[in-house]
Amino acid sequence: MDFSSKLLENAVYEISQLPGIGKRTALRLALHLLRQPKDQTERLSFALQNLRNEIKYCKNCHNISDVDLCEICANPKREESLVCVVEDIRDVMAIENTGQYKGLYHVLGGKISPLDGIGPSDLNIHSLVEKVKEGVVKEIIFALSSTMEGDTTNFYIYKQVSPFNIKTSTIARGIAVGDELEYADEVTLGRSILNRIPFENSLKS
């Protein structure tokens, strides 16, 4: 792709680094930004810089937040003895949209994937085990996608917390194998949370 401007070429390159964005789409977005009022582009730039520089991670659940303790963890109406383990913030948003879950979350920040060089120490697993040791958590719900990496991560955490006599469950398989939670419809996901099954049962199936 030939560019008449090095500035445009650099912008297209950076935009194309975003997931799912190819060079042609990046060019279309860059040209769109050029056609917009300058202050609109500046607001976008400011919002992205603010996001990168000011964002925090909840000290309790590792969810993305504006403050040290996210709104969900700070809500006294949430059931702190019930913790739903998810991969990232997109899964928190998907489950919250169902309106069916009233417990807290624990965001791992990914899944165990040896092929990608991601091991247990690269995820927020240790802090989850520490929560269990403290005795406040009575049940963990595994809500990772039903992929090989998700199942491996579930099993690893299960083995870590099983000595503490804690209830472990997993969302019902209304979610198709291989599907990501964020793409599940709210009704199906809500029912999967409510109709969760003991994790031991999922090992037998």
Backbone bond lengths (Angstrom), bond angles and torsions (degrees), N, CA, C in turn:
res aa  C-N    CA-C-N  psi(-1)  N-CA   C-N-CA  omega(-1)  CA-C   N-CA-C  phi
1 M - - - 1.466 - - 1.533 108.68 -
2 D 1.335 116.05 118.42 1.465 120.85 -178.73 1.528 110.54 -91.20
3 F 1.323 115.72 134.91 1.465 121.50 179.97 1.527 109.90 -116.09
4 S 1.323 115.38 142.92 1.458 120.24 175.56 1.518 111.52 -87.03
5 S 1.343 115.96 -6.83 1.461 121.34 -177.44 1.522 110.01 -138.31
6 K 1.339 114.99 128.88 1.463 119.65 176.87 1.524 110.25 -67.93
7 L 1.327 117.51 -32.94 1.464 121.70 178.37 1.524 110.45 -62.98
8 L 1.347 115.43 -43.34 1.464 120.04 178.37 1.518 110.23 -66.31
9 E 1.317 116.58 -42.21 1.471 120.98 -179.79 1.529 110.48 -60.30
10 N 1.326 117.54 -43.08 1.466 121.44 -179.97 1.531 110.90 -64.45
11 A 1.335 115.71 -41.46 1.467 120.11 179.62 1.520 110.76 -64.25
12 V 1.334 116.09 -43.50 1.465 120.71 179.80 1.524 110.24 -63.37
13 Y 1.315 116.48 -41.34 1.469 120.09 179.69 1.528 111.08 -60.64
14 E 1.338 116.88 -46.97 1.463 120.72 -178.01 1.522 111.65 -65.49
15 I 1.324 117.42 -41.55 1.459 120.92 179.36 1.530 110.44 -65.16
16 S 1.347 116.47 -36.25 1.468 120.41 -177.85 1.531 112.59 -70.88
17 Q 1.341 117.19 -9.00 1.460 120.31 177.02 1.525 111.44 -77.94
18 L 1.341 116.84 -13.84 1.458 120.86 177.63 1.524 109.92 -70.49
19 P 1.351 117.92 146.42 1.473 120.26 -178.07 1.525 112.03 -62.60
20 G 1.323 115.60 134.41 1.455 121.25 176.91 1.519 114.64 79.14
21 I 1.334 117.05 6.01 1.467 120.97 -178.76 1.534 109.43 -110.57
22 G 1.333 115.97 114.25 1.453 120.26 176.19 1.520 111.19 -88.68
23 K 1.321 116.56 178.78 1.469 121.20 -177.23 1.533 111.88 -62.69
24 R 1.321 117.62 -41.07 1.467 120.26 -178.22 1.531 111.40 -66.57
25 T 1.329 116.10 -42.86 1.461 119.78 177.46 1.524 110.29 -65.54
26 A 1.329 116.32 -39.48 1.465 120.87 178.65 1.528 110.64 -61.83
27 L 1.328 116.59 -40.26 1.467 120.76 178.26 1.525 109.91 -64.40
28 R 1.319 116.57 -43.81 1.466 120.36 179.97 1.532 110.73 -61.47
29 L 1.329 117.41 -40.84 1.461 121.31 179.57 1.529 111.33 -67.98
30 A 1.344 115.63 -40.77 1.466 119.54 179.84 1.531 110.70 -63.71
31 L 1.327 116.41 -43.78 1.469 120.20 179.00 1.530 111.19 -66.75
32 H 1.324 116.44 -34.68 1.466 120.54 176.47 1.531 110.12 -62.47
33 L 1.319 116.49 -43.79 1.465 120.28 179.64 1.528 111.17 -63.22
34 L 1.328 115.72 -36.17 1.467 119.64 179.29 1.528 111.42 -65.86
35 R 1.325 116.34 -30.63 1.470 120.28 -178.23 1.535 112.62 -80.87
36 Q 1.347 116.46 -16.11 1.458 120.10 -178.62 1.527 110.90 -80.85
37 P 1.352 117.10 159.10 1.464 119.47 174.36 1.527 110.28 -55.93
38 K 1.311 116.68 144.32 1.455 121.37 -175.06 1.524 112.19 -57.93
39 D 1.340 117.19 -38.13 1.464 119.73 -177.20 1.529 111.88 -66.82
40 Q 1.339 117.08 -27.66 1.464 119.88 178.02 1.525 110.82 -69.21
41 T 1.329 116.13 -42.27 1.463 120.37 176.81 1.519 110.78 -65.17
42 E 1.324 116.12 -37.40 1.465 120.25 178.82 1.529 111.04 -66.26
43 R 1.335 117.65 -36.44 1.467 120.59 177.58 1.529 110.86 -65.24
44 L 1.340 115.43 -39.19 1.462 119.90 176.96 1.527 110.01 -62.79
45 S 1.314 116.19 -47.46 1.461 121.04 179.79 1.526 111.38 -60.19
46 F 1.333 116.32 -42.53 1.459 121.50 -179.81 1.523 111.01 -65.34
47 A 1.345 116.30 -41.91 1.462 120.73 -179.78 1.531 111.01 -62.65
48 L 1.334 116.95 -40.95 1.464 121.01 179.65 1.526 111.38 -68.54
49 Q 1.338 116.73 -40.92 1.460 120.16 178.08 1.532 110.72 -64.84
50 N 1.330 115.62 -41.35 1.465 120.29 178.17 1.523 111.09 -62.97
51 L 1.336 115.41 -42.83 1.462 120.91 178.66 1.521 110.64 -57.59
52 R 1.330 115.44 -46.79 1.465 120.22 -175.87 1.526 112.12 -71.24
53 N 1.321 117.34 -36.59 1.462 120.57 -173.32 1.521 114.57 -91.19
54 E 1.343 116.95 -28.66 1.463 119.99 -172.07 1.533 114.67 -107.74
55 I 1.324 118.25 -11.82 1.461 120.13 -175.34 1.523 110.66 -64.76
56 K 1.324 115.78 144.98 1.463 121.47 177.59 1.518 109.13 -122.24
57 Y 1.325 115.61 167.25 1.448 121.71 174.52 1.522 107.88 -119.17
58 C 1.317 116.05 128.66 1.461 121.51 -177.07 1.530 110.51 -52.96
59 K 1.311 116.80 129.84 1.465 120.96 -177.45 1.524 112.28 -69.99
60 N 1.325 116.89 -14.43 1.460 120.04 -179.56 1.529 112.72 -97.45
61 C 1.347 116.69 -46.14 1.473 118.96 -173.07 1.529 114.06 -117.88
62 H 1.339 117.44 -6.77 1.472 123.35 179.82 1.528 113.53 72.13
63 N 1.318 117.10 14.90 1.452 121.33 174.76 1.528 109.29 -72.46
64 I 1.325 117.17 152.90 1.461 120.67 176.15 1.520 108.90 -68.76
65 S 1.336 116.24 136.07 1.459 120.32 -174.25 1.524 110.14 -152.32
66 D 1.345 115.30 163.46 1.463 120.48 174.47 1.527 111.06 -89.06
67 V 1.335 116.36 -18.15 1.468 121.98 -177.80 1.528 108.90 -128.99
68 D 1.352 116.14 175.97 1.465 120.19 -174.76 1.525 113.40 -65.15
69 L 1.342 117.07 -32.02 1.456 121.47 179.09 1.524 107.93 -120.44
70 C 1.345 117.02 118.63 1.466 120.45 -175.23 1.529 111.64 -65.39
71 E 1.326 116.16 164.29 1.464 121.60 -176.54 1.527 112.15 -60.78
72 I 1.327 117.12 -34.37 1.468 120.28 -178.75 1.519 110.37 -68.41
73 C 1.336 117.59 -48.08 1.465 121.18 -179.27 1.529 111.46 -67.70
74 A 1.325 117.05 -29.13 1.467 121.21 -178.23 1.524 112.43 -82.12
75 N 1.329 117.21 -9.33 1.457 121.78 -177.45 1.535 110.03 -79.90
76 P 1.345 118.46 113.65 1.471 120.59 -177.36 1.522 113.53 -66.96
77 K 1.324 117.51 -14.04 1.460 121.19 -179.62 1.536 112.62 -82.31
78 R 1.334 116.54 -11.93 1.464 119.49 179.30 1.527 109.63 -77.86
79 E 1.320 115.88 148.17 1.461 122.55 -177.71 1.538 109.19 -86.52
80 E 1.333 115.84 102.66 1.468 119.42 -173.23 1.521 113.73 -73.09
81 S 1.323 117.97 -14.52 1.464 120.34 179.10 1.526 112.36 -80.48
82 L 1.332 116.64 -9.34 1.467 122.31 -178.75 1.529 109.23 -113.09
83 V 1.332 117.06 120.53 1.468 121.59 -176.13 1.522 110.08 -124.57
84 C 1.321 115.55 126.00 1.466 121.92 178.20 1.528 109.06 -100.95
85 V 1.309 116.16 120.46 1.465 121.83 -177.25 1.525 109.41 -90.77
86 V 1.335 116.11 121.66 1.463 121.64 -178.24 1.517 110.24 -129.67
87 E 1.330 114.75 167.30 1.463 120.05 -178.40 1.526 111.74 -77.57
88 D 1.337 117.86 -51.89 1.464 120.00 -178.43 1.523 111.63 -151.72
89 I 1.317 116.05 -174.46 1.467 122.01 -173.58 1.522 112.32 -62.26
90 R 1.325 118.15 -28.48 1.469 120.29 179.69 1.525 110.95 -62.16
91 D 1.338 116.36 -34.30 1.457 120.43 178.84 1.524 110.76 -73.27
92 V 1.331 117.03 -37.01 1.467 120.68 174.93 1.525 109.53 -58.90
93 M 1.325 116.32 -47.22 1.465 121.02 -179.24 1.525 111.21 -62.44
94 A 1.333 116.80 -41.75 1.464 120.99 -178.95 1.533 110.87 -62.87
95 I 1.332 116.73 -44.79 1.464 120.61 -178.75 1.529 110.61 -70.30
96 E 1.331 117.35 -40.42 1.463 120.63 178.72 1.518 111.36 -61.28
97 N 1.326 117.14 -35.06 1.461 121.30 -179.76 1.527 112.90 -65.16
98 T 1.345 117.18 -19.74 1.459 119.85 178.53 1.526 111.17 -74.78
99 G 1.325 117.19 -26.86 1.459 121.62 -177.37 1.525 113.35 68.95
100 Q 1.342 117.41 13.09 1.460 122.00 -175.04 1.530 113.21 -101.57
101 Y 1.323 117.71 -11.22 1.460 120.32 -173.00 1.526 110.28 -113.02
102 K 1.327 116.66 130.41 1.464 121.07 -175.66 1.531 113.35 -119.35
103 G 1.320 117.05 9.16 1.460 120.08 179.13 1.519 111.49 -91.67
104 L 1.330 116.28 -161.56 1.459 122.91 177.40 1.530 109.52 -104.33
105 Y 1.316 116.09 178.18 1.465 122.44 -179.14 1.526 110.52 -123.66
106 H 1.324 114.13 164.69 1.466 120.87 167.18 1.520 106.39 -139.74
107 V 1.330 116.06 114.29 1.468 121.95 -176.26 1.526 109.15 -92.61
108 L 1.329 116.00 117.69 1.469 120.94 -177.50 1.521 113.26 -74.96
109 G 1.323 116.35 -31.50 1.460 119.52 -176.06 1.513 113.31 85.29
110 G 1.336 116.56 18.01 1.455 120.32 179.18 1.519 110.73 147.31
111 K 1.332 116.42 -168.57 1.464 122.90 178.00 1.517 108.37 -133.27
112 I 1.319 116.27 152.78 1.461 120.71 176.49 1.531 108.80 -63.07
113 S 1.321 115.57 124.64 1.464 120.28 -178.49 1.532 109.14 -149.17
114 P 1.334 117.50 88.93 1.478 120.98 -178.23 1.524 113.26 -54.18
115 L 1.354 116.92 -35.50 1.461 119.69 -179.26 1.529 111.81 -63.95
116 D 1.330 116.32 -29.29 1.465 121.16 178.42 1.529 112.11 -96.87
117 G 1.328 115.98 5.81 1.457 120.07 178.87 1.520 114.15 74.38
118 I 1.346 116.70 22.84 1.458 120.92 -179.53 1.526 109.10 -105.81
119 G 1.329 115.31 113.94 1.452 121.04 178.77 1.516 111.40 -109.25
120 P 1.323 117.69 178.18 1.473 121.50 -179.47 1.527 113.44 -56.39
121 S 1.322 116.99 -34.95 1.470 120.23 -177.56 1.530 112.41 -71.28
122 D 1.326 116.60 -14.53 1.471 120.49 179.19 1.524 111.90 -86.56
123 L 1.323 117.28 -6.73 1.460 122.10 -177.24 1.526 110.79 -113.48
124 N 1.328 115.89 168.24 1.468 121.46 -179.40 1.528 110.03 -85.77
125 I 1.331 115.38 59.34 1.463 120.66 -178.99 1.532 111.16 -92.83
126 H 1.323 116.69 -40.12 1.464 120.68 -177.47 1.525 111.44 -57.71
127 S 1.340 116.62 -43.67 1.472 120.01 -178.55 1.521 111.44 -66.47
128 L 1.345 117.42 -29.80 1.460 121.16 176.37 1.530 110.33 -67.54
129 V 1.321 116.22 -44.72 1.464 120.79 178.57 1.531 110.45 -62.11
130 E 1.326 116.10 -37.97 1.470 120.36 178.43 1.531 110.86 -64.12
131 K 1.323 117.52 -38.67 1.471 120.93 176.19 1.525 110.13 -59.38
132 V 1.329 115.57 -44.03 1.461 120.49 -179.18 1.527 110.10 -63.75
133 K 1.325 116.90 -41.35 1.460 121.40 179.69 1.528 111.75 -60.54
134 E 1.331 116.43 -33.26 1.463 120.74 -178.55 1.526 112.12 -68.83
135 G 1.333 117.56 -19.30 1.450 121.27 173.73 1.516 116.62 89.81
136 V 1.330 117.63 0.07 1.474 120.26 179.76 1.525 110.83 -77.42
137 V 1.329 116.72 -38.84 1.460 121.94 -177.44 1.527 110.55 -76.70
138 K 1.328 116.28 126.70 1.462 121.39 179.96 1.527 112.50 -106.36
139 E 1.324 116.65 -24.90 1.465 120.15 179.58 1.518 110.39 -146.23
140 I 1.319 115.17 136.45 1.465 122.35 173.44 1.522 107.96 -111.49
141 I 1.335 115.90 129.36 1.467 121.38 174.73 1.527 108.30 -105.13
142 F 1.311 117.48 119.64 1.458 121.08 176.30 1.528 108.44 -82.60
143 A 1.326 116.72 117.83 1.469 120.87 -178.88 1.527 110.74 -126.32
144 L 1.327 115.85 40.45 1.468 119.93 175.04 1.527 108.67 -86.18
145 S 1.323 116.29 156.67 1.459 120.31 179.09 1.526 109.79 -61.91
146 S 1.325 115.85 147.75 1.462 121.13 -174.68 1.522 111.21 -83.65
147 T 1.311 114.81 62.34 1.459 122.53 174.84 1.527 108.11 -110.34
148 M 1.317 117.79 173.89 1.455 120.74 178.56 1.534 110.49 -60.45
149 E 1.355 115.86 -41.09 1.465 120.04 179.46 1.531 111.08 -66.50
150 G 1.344 115.91 -40.97 1.458 119.97 178.63 1.517 111.84 -63.76
151 D 1.330 116.42 -44.66 1.464 120.73 -179.97 1.524 111.30 -65.95
152 T 1.322 117.01 -37.70 1.466 121.13 178.02 1.527 110.49 -63.72
153 T 1.320 115.95 -42.80 1.462 121.09 179.68 1.524 110.64 -65.56
154 N 1.334 116.53 -44.89 1.466 120.72 177.26 1.524 111.10 -55.48
155 F 1.331 115.86 -48.10 1.464 120.67 -176.24 1.527 111.28 -65.95
156 Y 1.325 116.18 -38.97 1.470 119.47 179.27 1.529 110.21 -62.09
157 I 1.337 116.78 -46.80 1.467 120.59 -179.68 1.527 110.26 -65.28
158 Y 1.329 115.90 -40.70 1.464 120.49 178.45 1.525 110.61 -56.18
159 K 1.320 117.26 -44.92 1.462 121.06 179.80 1.535 111.14 -65.86
160 Q 1.323 117.41 -31.87 1.460 121.34 -179.65 1.529 112.37 -72.01
161 V 1.337 116.78 -34.64 1.473 120.10 -174.51 1.530 112.97 -99.86
162 S 1.324 118.34 -12.99 1.464 120.69 -176.06 1.529 114.13 -59.77
163 P 1.348 120.92 -30.02 1.469 119.29 178.23 1.527 113.97 -66.16
164 F 1.331 117.83 -13.53 1.464 120.85 -174.01 1.527 113.25 -97.46
165 N 1.331 116.95 13.16 1.465 121.36 174.93 1.530 111.77 52.57
166 I 1.321 115.88 49.19 1.462 122.27 -179.80 1.526 108.94 -108.95
167 K 1.320 116.11 146.68 1.465 120.57 178.27 1.521 109.35 -74.52
168 T 1.313 117.63 131.74 1.469 122.22 176.44 1.524 108.44 -124.60
169 S 1.322 115.83 136.08 1.464 120.66 178.88 1.518 108.83 -139.30
170 T 1.308 114.84 167.49 1.463 119.86 178.15 1.523 108.21 -134.43
171 I 1.324 116.32 151.15 1.461 119.46 -179.37 1.522 109.51 -61.55
172 A 1.328 115.66 143.90 1.463 121.05 179.71 1.519 109.60 -61.73
173 R 1.305 116.53 148.65 1.460 120.71 -175.40 1.518 113.22 -79.09
174 G 1.344 115.89 44.32 1.458 119.09 166.83 1.514 108.52 -73.36
175 I 1.350 114.74 -16.02 1.459 121.17 175.86 1.519 107.60 -88.60
176 A 1.317 117.05 123.73 1.465 120.67 -176.48 1.522 111.26 -62.02
177 V 1.321 116.61 146.01 1.455 121.69 178.07 1.522 109.74 -58.55
178 G 1.319 114.83 130.97 1.461 120.45 -179.88 1.513 113.71 92.15
179 D 1.341 117.57 -11.48 1.462 120.13 -177.97 1.520 111.47 -79.86
180 E 1.327 116.38 148.47 1.452 122.36 173.85 1.521 108.53 -90.41
181 L 1.345 116.72 144.79 1.468 120.87 -176.35 1.512 112.50 -60.19
182 E 1.330 116.92 -36.86 1.461 119.81 -173.49 1.528 112.49 -63.68
183 Y 1.353 117.33 -19.48 1.454 120.46 -178.61 1.528 112.95 -97.01
184 A 1.343 116.86 -3.55 1.458 120.11 179.50 1.529 109.49 -77.07
185 D 1.341 116.15 144.65 1.464 118.01 177.40 1.522 109.12 -71.49
186 E 1.335 116.22 155.68 1.459 121.57 -171.52 1.528 112.56 -63.42
187 V 1.324 117.65 -37.59 1.463 120.69 -178.75 1.528 110.19 -65.23
188 T 1.341 116.01 -47.94 1.470 120.33 -179.93 1.519 111.00 -61.93
189 L 1.331 116.83 -44.80 1.454 120.70 -178.47 1.523 110.73 -66.43
190 G 1.331 116.37 -40.88 1.460 120.07 178.60 1.517 111.67 -61.39
191 R 1.327 116.74 -43.63 1.468 120.54 178.28 1.529 111.10 -65.83
192 S 1.323 116.60 -35.10 1.461 120.48 -179.80 1.523 111.14 -65.24
193 I 1.329 116.30 -34.75 1.467 120.74 176.91 1.524 110.22 -70.44
194 L 1.337 116.27 -48.16 1.465 120.75 -177.04 1.529 111.82 -66.65
195 N 1.327 117.21 -35.44 1.469 121.87 -177.19 1.523 112.03 -98.87
196 R 1.320 116.00 30.22 1.464 119.89 -179.18 1.531 111.17 -59.51
197 I 1.316 115.18 154.51 1.465 121.03 -177.00 1.518 109.30 -121.24
198 P 1.348 117.77 156.60 1.472 120.30 176.17 1.516 110.57 -56.03
199 F 1.342 116.17 137.85 1.462 119.01 -176.62 1.519 111.55 -60.89
200 E 1.352 117.64 -33.58 1.456 120.41 179.93 1.525 111.72 -58.68
201 N 1.340 116.15 -34.43 1.469 120.00 178.92 1.520 112.01 -65.10
202 S 1.329 116.93 -33.88 1.457 120.18 -179.07 1.519 111.18 -70.59
203 L 1.325 117.45 -23.12 1.462 121.02 178.35 1.519 110.86 -73.09
204 K 1.342 115.74 -27.42 1.466 119.98 -177.29 1.529 111.50 -83.51
205 S 1.355 116.81 -23.15 1.463 119.58 -174.56 1.519 111.66 -80.82
